[in-house]
Amino acid sequence: MKKILITGACGFIGSHLTEMMIEKGYNVVAFDRYNSNNDYGWLNNSKYKKHIEFELGDIRDFDSVYKVMKKVKTVFHLAALIGIPYSYLSPLAYIKTNVEGTYNVLESSKILNLENVIITSTSETYGSAMYTPMDEEHRLFGQSPYAASKISADQVSLSYYNSFDTPIKLVRPFNVYGPRQSTRAIIPTIICQLLRNSSKIYLGNLNTSRDYTYVSDTCEAFFQIYKSKKLIGEVINVGTNTKFTIKEIVNIITSEMNLSPKIITDKKRVRPVKSEVQKLQCDNNKLKNNTQWIQKNTFKRGITKTIKWFLKNKNFFDFRSYHV
Ligand SMILES: NC(=O)c1ccc[n+]([C@@H]2O[C@H](COP(=O)([O-])OP(=O)(O)OC[C@H]3O[C@@H](n4cnc5c(N)ncnc54)[C@H](O)[C@@H]3O)[C@@H](O)[C@H]2O)c1
């Protein structure tokens, strides 16, 4: 059975990808940040826990990355700091984790002759849409330290392909949502705030729009890209070619939950003007034309599943507290 490595495996997307790859018959080495409690994040309660080979270390630390990468010929690199608000507070943490962390994966891949190096980018690298839908030729623009760190990591990755023939593939997901997502993200915060108090919700700018993909569809795109030989050295968008504003999302969730809350603006949720990415909408033709990927979950179907999951897993979240 083929062994693969997933970095950031205990997080939101990584945990779903780990379980999906096990279901597809792979042995998974799950790498995530070292902690003294042997906490495996979202994989703590996975039904596949005993089939997973856990390795805790630090993506910023070359030694631990190089050591774990000796075990495999394929890596899915997802470990990253992802929150935009925290990137305003600590840009250097993003440079160290996202840029240097990706360098550690690339340099190890080069030395160890890895065969398949899948690097995770983000649609935030494009900045606000100059046109929609946005293909891979859209210009890159760092509107937040998070976006800037991912642009840098992407460019270092492409340079490894151009300079050393390292077989990288740059997966660029637009927004992802679903079970296990952090309650700081927009869809979980709306659901969780409503579960706490159904009469009001605190939100930022209601008019920004994004392209949302249900997490299992994103993971399937990772798999399809992994299998493709044509996509080595390429950037591949992953999204649905649709977009929803936050206001529209609130309407979809509240009608599904049968609630009509008052929306209150929380200034802490509003990004600085020049940093606000107004609109992102994916052009997924490259993914569709080069792989067998199809979107299985419409936005409404994914939202229904996500609400159900949060209702069933209330015990994982502290509904009394509200954070940005
Ligand atoms: N969630 C989205 O909407 C979205 C959209 C586009 C791209 N992405 C990208 O997908 C990837 C996964 O994102 P996610 O949403 O699952 O985030 P997440 O925060 O749930 O997962 C990130 C994982 O990386 C781990 N990590 C962080 N610092 C580390 C370190 N120093 N050493 C080892 N592990 C470390 C975390 O512990 C966590 O398990 C990221 O690269 C992110 O940029 C996410």
The ligand as a MOL file (V3000), in Angstrom:
LIG
                    3D

  0  0  0     0  0            999 V3000
M  V30 BEGIN CTAB
M  V30 COUNTS 44 48 0 0 0
M  V30 BEGIN ATOM
M  V30 1 N -9.8310 26.9570 5.0370 0
M  V30 2 C -9.8530 27.5720 3.8730 0
M  V30 3 O -10.8760 28.1570 3.4850 0
M  V30 4 C -8.6290 27.5730 2.9870 0
M  V30 5 C -8.7280 28.1560 1.7100 0
M  V30 6 C -7.6210 28.1600 0.8880 0
M  V30 7 C -6.4360 27.6010 1.3130 0
M  V30 8 N -6.3470 27.0440 2.5560 0 CHG=1
M  V30 9 C -5.0640 26.4380 2.9470 0
M  V30 10 O -5.3010 25.0970 3.3230 0
M  V30 11 C -4.3510 24.6950 4.3070 0
M  V30 12 C -5.0680 24.0870 5.5060 0
M  V30 13 O -5.9250 25.0630 6.0640 0
M  V30 14 P -7.0470 24.7270 7.1580 0
M  V30 15 O -8.2050 25.5690 6.8500 0
M  V30 16 O -7.2040 23.2670 7.2770 0 CHG=-1
M  V30 17 O -6.3510 25.3370 8.4560 0
M  V30 18 P -6.1170 24.7150 9.9240 0
M  V30 19 O -5.6030 25.8360 10.7570 0
M  V30 20 O -7.3220 23.9800 10.3830 0
M  V30 21 O -4.9610 23.6630 9.6470 0
M  V30 22 C -3.6010 24.0220 9.6010 0
M  V30 23 C -2.8180 22.9550 10.3330 0
M  V30 24 O -1.4130 23.3230 10.2820 0
M  V30 25 C -0.8540 23.0590 11.5550 0
M  V30 26 N 0.3190 23.8990 11.8170 0
M  V30 27 C 0.3530 25.2380 12.0150 0
M  V30 28 N 1.6070 25.6270 12.3470 0
M  V30 29 C 2.3700 24.4990 12.3450 0
M  V30 30 C 3.7360 24.2490 12.6330 0
M  V30 31 N 4.5600 25.2430 12.9810 0
M  V30 32 N 4.1950 22.9840 12.5230 0
M  V30 33 C 3.3580 21.9620 12.1890 0
M  V30 34 N 2.0420 22.1370 11.9260 0
M  V30 35 C 1.5570 23.3940 12.0040 0
M  V30 36 C -1.9710 23.3920 12.5480 0
M  V30 37 O -1.7250 22.7690 13.8050 0
M  V30 38 C -3.1990 22.8440 11.8260 0
M  V30 39 O -3.4600 21.5140 12.1680 0
M  V30 40 C -3.5170 25.9280 4.6270 0
M  V30 41 O -2.3050 25.8510 3.8970 0
M  V30 42 C -4.3780 27.0800 4.1380 0
M  V30 43 O -3.5920 28.1950 3.7790 0
M  V30 44 C -7.4180 27.0190 3.4020 0
M  V30 END ATOM
M  V30 BEGIN BOND
M  V30 1 1 1 2
M  V30 2 2 2 3
M  V30 3 1 2 4
M  V30 4 1 4 5
M  V30 5 2 4 44
M  V30 6 2 5 6
M  V30 7 1 6 7
M  V30 8 2 7 8
M  V30 9 1 8 9
M  V30 10 1 8 44
M  V30 11 1 9 10
M  V30 12 1 9 42
M  V30 13 1 10 11
M  V30 14 1 11 12
M  V30 15 1 11 40
M  V30 16 1 12 13
M  V30 17 1 13 14
M  V30 18 2 14 15
M  V30 19 1 14 16
M  V30 20 1 14 17
M  V30 21 1 17 18
M  V30 22 2 18 19
M  V30 23 1 18 20
M  V30 24 1 18 21
M  V30 25 1 21 22
M  V30 26 1 22 23
M  V30 27 1 23 24
M  V30 28 1 23 38
M  V30 29 1 24 25
M  V30 30 1 25 26
M  V30 31 1 25 36
M  V30 32 1 26 27
M  V30 33 1 26 35
M  V30 34 2 27 28
M  V30 35 1 28 29
M  V30 36 1 29 30
M  V30 37 2 29 35
M  V30 38 1 30 31
M  V30 39 2 30 32
M  V30 40 1 32 33
M  V30 41 2 33 34
M  V30 42 1 34 35
M  V30 43 1 36 37
M  V30 44 1 36 38
M  V30 45 1 38 39
M  V30 46 1 40 41
M  V30 47 1 40 42
M  V30 48 1 42 43
M  V30 END BOND
M  V30 END CTAB
M  END
